[in-house]
Amino acid sequence: MKPNSIETLLSDLVLTDPGIALSRYARVRAVATEGRVAVEVTLGIPSGGLRDALDACVRERLAGEGLALARLEIRSRIDAHAVQPNLAPLPGIRNIIAIGSGKGGVGKSTTAVNLALALAAEGARVGVLDADIYGPSVPAMLGLSGRPDSPDGKSIEPMRAHGVEAMSIGLLVDQDTPMIWRGPMATSALTQLLEQTRWGGGEVLDYLIVDLPPGTGDIQLTLSQKIPVAGAVIVTTPQEIATLDARKALKMFEKVEVPVLGLIENMAVHVCSNCGHAEHVFGSGGGREMAERYGVPLLGSLPLDVGIREQGDAGVPVVVSAPDSAAAQAYRSAARALAARLAERPRAAQPIAASLLG
């Protein structure tokens, strides 16, 4: 077979988790010599957890044509994607992803932190910005303490934990100090945390996960109007009262022209550690019904698991502390779905010089 025929053959592959079609998310190149094929796949999503599946699929497809895989090289190239009108991606950050919810108590911060760690485990460069000025919890979840450095008195070095960068107002004030601020002060603090943090350490972040406070108030409005957001994810629990509030968050993002990448249903099912019985404590199907109603994908359903809470309280989230657990794999699957959904979005316009340099 000619190389272009092999490339077409392989581009038709679909990986089942999370339904990644190479024709949509990858560029495939192939060179064949005496029945042996060298393949290069450049993915638009992080590829760390896909190597084994991709290797097996490529070998099987080639074998069906009487060919053998000599070498498989997998690369990732995460593009910057389009943001709100009249805004452009920030230097040093390709994509800002907002994690929101209509109400508190749905596990949004836990979800945001574990999604960030899952994307990092897939090979992406990731940061987390704690935008909950009044109730910052990201430092505790990542096991961070102390104060960040400021090398020039104007900018701040992000703190690092478990392979991700992080910044929070909780790192700049005493733990017991309440933030008794009016809306403009809180939104100003958020903007400063974002813009004055030296994200990336000289390299560009692929994703900055922003953990929003619950609701649809001043901070959410500032984020959507002044900060270039590539997409938003709504976290809800299955019961009707939670999805009612989640709908408000979804409609808010739509109104301010921030694309909603999808929903994540948290605390979807509890499996008893003693007997294995599965129980839907907060009801079932609420997240899927909401996703279907509003035409957005359900990126994942996460379990109600005591380990998630225990490891978060200990500062070592479950994606790091128990990477092979069902809970960690659920977060990684949701993170892949998030990245794939974002990769379908239009790319951000690039300056001519940047496009020439690739």
Solvent accessible surface area in square Angstrom, and as a share of the most:
residue,aa,sasa,rsa
1,M,109,0.48
2,K,148,0.63
3,P,63,0.40
4,N,97,0.50
5,S,48,0.31
6,I,0,0.00
7,E,45,0.20
8,T,87,0.50
9,L,33,0.17
10,L,1,0.01
11,S,28,0.18
12,D,89,0.46
13,L,10,0.05
14,V,83,0.48
15,L,4,0.02
16,T,130,0.76
17,D,56,0.29
18,P,39,0.25
19,G,36,0.35
20,I,0,0.00
21,A,14,0.11
22,L,0,0.00
23,S,76,0.49
24,R,149,0.54
25,Y,16,0.06
26,A,24,0.19
27,R,126,0.46
28,V,12,0.07
29,R,127,0.46
30,A,5,0.04
31,V,99,0.57
32,A,33,0.26
33,T,89,0.51
34,E,171,0.77
35,G,32,0.31
36,R,129,0.47
37,V,0,0.00
38,A,24,0.19
39,V,2,0.01
40,E,36,0.16
41,V,0,0.00
42,T,20,0.12
43,L,1,0.01
44,G,19,0.19
45,I,1,0.00
46,P,5,0.03
47,S,19,0.12
48,G,47,0.45
49,G,31,0.30
50,L,5,0.02
51,R,108,0.40
52,D,119,0.62
53,A,48,0.37
54,L,0,0.00
55,D,34,0.18
56,A,58,0.45
57,C,37,0.22
58,V,0,0.00
59,R,122,0.45
60,E,133,0.60
61,R,76,0.28
62,L,0,0.00
63,A,66,0.51
64,G,66,0.64
65,E,83,0.37
66,G,68,0.65
67,L,25,0.12
68,A,46,0.36
69,L,14,0.07
70,A,46,0.36
71,R,134,0.49
72,L,19,0.10
73,E,53,0.24
74,I,21,0.11
75,R,123,0.45
76,S,51,0.33
77,R,114,0.42
78,I,13,0.07
79,D,28,0.14
80,A,28,0.22
81,H,7,0.03
82,A,26,0.20
83,V,26,0.15
84,Q,7,0.03
85,P,74,0.46
86,N,158,0.81
87,L,56,0.28
88,A,68,0.53
89,P,39,0.24
90,L,45,0.22
91,P,130,0.81
92,G,26,0.25
93,I,6,0.03
94,R,70,0.25
95,N,1,0.00
96,I,5,0.02
97,I,0,0.00
98,A,0,0.00
99,I,0,0.00
100,G,2,0.02
101,S,2,0.01
102,G,17,0.16
103,K,62,0.26
104,G,38,0.37
105,G,74,0.71
106,V,4,0.03
107,G,20,0.19
108,K,13,0.06
109,S,18,0.12
110,T,27,0.16
111,T,0,0.00
112,A,0,0.00
113,V,1,0.00
114,N,3,0.02
115,L,0,0.00
116,A,0,0.00
117,L,4,0.02
118,A,0,0.00
119,L,1,0.00
120,A,22,0.17
121,A,51,0.39
122,E,2,0.01
123,G,63,0.61
124,A,11,0.08
125,R,100,0.36
126,V,4,0.02
127,G,0,0.00
128,V,0,0.00
129,L,1,0.00
130,D,0,0.00
131,A,0,0.00
132,D,20,0.10
133,I,0,0.00
134,Y,108,0.41
135,G,39,0.38
136,P,42,0.26
137,S,36,0.23
138,V,1,0.00
139,P,13,0.08
140,A,65,0.50
141,M,35,0.15
142,L,3,0.02
143,G,51,0.49
144,L,25,0.13
145,S,91,0.59
146,G,53,0.51
147,R,141,0.52
148,P,18,0.11
149,D,102,0.53
150,S,56,0.36
151,P,81,0.51
152,D,80,0.41
153,G,67,0.64
154,K,164,0.69
155,S,18,0.11
156,I,27,0.14
157,E,48,0.22
158,P,4,0.02
159,M,39,0.17
160,R,128,0.47
161,A,15,0.12
162,H,71,0.32
163,G,69,0.67
164,V,2,0.01
165,E,16,0.07
166,A,1,0.00
167,M,0,0.00
168,S,1,0.00
169,I,12,0.06
170,G,23,0.22
171,L,4,0.02
172,L,56,0.28
173,V,37,0.21
174,D,90,0.47
175,Q,176,0.78
176,D,132,0.68
177,T,65,0.38
178,P,91,0.57
179,M,17,0.08
180,I,152,0.77
181,W,74,0.26
182,R,196,0.71
183,G,17,0.16
184,P,100,0.63
185,M,104,0.46
186,A,1,0.00
187,T,18,0.10
188,S,52,0.33
189,A,13,0.10
190,L,0,0.00
191,T,31,0.18
192,Q,89,0.40
193,L,6,0.03
194,L,4,0.02
195,E,109,0.49
196,Q,74,0.33
197,T,9,0.05
198,R,106,0.39
199,W,23,0.08
200,G,11,0.10
201,G,55,0.53
202,G,86,0.83
203,E,101,0.45
204,V,52,0.30
205,L,4,0.02
206,D,9,0.05
207,Y,2,0.01
208,L,0,0.00
209,I,0,0.00
210,V,1,0.00
211,D,0,0.00
212,L,1,0.00
213,P,15,0.09
214,P,57,0.36
215,G,22,0.21
216,T,68,0.40
217,G,40,0.38
218,D,78,0.41
219,I,8,0.04
220,Q,6,0.03
221,L,81,0.40
222,T,17,0.10
223,L,1,0.00
224,S,3,0.02
225,Q,108,0.48
226,K,137,0.58
227,I,2,0.01
228,P,6,0.04
229,V,0,0.00
230,A,0,0.00
231,G,0,0.00
232,A,0,0.00
233,V,0,0.00
234,I,0,0.00
235,V,1,0.00
236,T,1,0.00
237,T,3,0.02
238,P,5,0.03
239,Q,51,0.23
240,E,101,0.45
241,I,106,0.54
242,A,1,0.01
243,T,3,0.02
244,L,74,0.37
245,D,31,0.16
246,A,2,0.01
247,R,40,0.15
248,K,128,0.54
249,A,1,0.01
250,L,0,0.00
251,K,99,0.42
252,M,28,0.12
253,F,1,0.01
254,E,75,0.34
255,K,172,0.73
256,V,31,0.18
257,E,108,0.48
258,V,2,0.01
259,P,28,0.17
260,V,12,0.07
261,L,0,0.00
262,G,0,0.00
263,L,0,0.00
264,I,0,0.00
265,E,10,0.05
266,N,8,0.04
267,M,38,0.17
268,A,9,0.07
269,V,40,0.23
270,H,63,0.28
271,V,81,0.47
272,C,36,0.21
273,S,113,0.73
274,N,145,0.74
275,C,98,0.59
276,G,46,0.44
277,H,114,0.51
278,A,55,0.42
279,E,94,0.42
280,H,95,0.43
281,V,81,0.46
282,F,67,0.28
283,G,35,0.34
284,S,73,0.47
285,G,30,0.29
286,G,11,0.11
287,G,0,0.00
288,R,136,0.50
289,E,115,0.52
290,M,2,0.01
291,A,4,0.03
292,E,125,0.56
293,R,158,0.58
294,Y,56,0.21
295,G,63,0.60
296,V,18,0.10
297,P,46,0.29
298,L,37,0.18
299,L,13,0.06
300,G,16,0.15
301,S,55,0.35
302,L,1,0.01
303,P,28,0.18
304,L,53,0.26
305,D,58,0.30
306,V,90,0.52
307,G,18,0.18
308,I,16,0.08
309,R,141,0.52
310,E,77,0.35
311,Q,56,0.25
312,G,10,0.10
313,D,103,0.53
314,A,71,0.55
315,G,3,0.03
316,V,54,0.31
317,P,2,0.01
318,V,7,0.04
319,V,7,0.04
320,V,57,0.32
321,S,47,0.30
322,A,36,0.28
323,P,62,0.39
324,D,130,0.67
325,S,36,0.23
326,A,87,0.67
327,A,3,0.03
328,A,0,0.00
329,Q,77,0.34
330,A,24,0.18
331,Y,1,0.00
332,R,39,0.14
333,S,36,0.23
334,A,0,0.00
335,A,0,0.00
336,R,24,0.09
337,A,16,0.13
338,L,0,0.00
339,A,2,0.01
340,A,6,0.05
341,R,78,0.28
342,L,2,0.01
343,A,23,0.18
344,E,74,0.33
345,R,74,0.27
346,P,84,0.53
347,R,173,0.63
348,A,12,0.09
349,A,103,0.80
350,Q,106,0.47
351,P,97,0.61
352,I,137,0.70
353,A,65,0.51
354,A,37,0.29
355,S,59,0.38
356,L,145,0.72
357,L,160,0.80
358,G,59,0.56
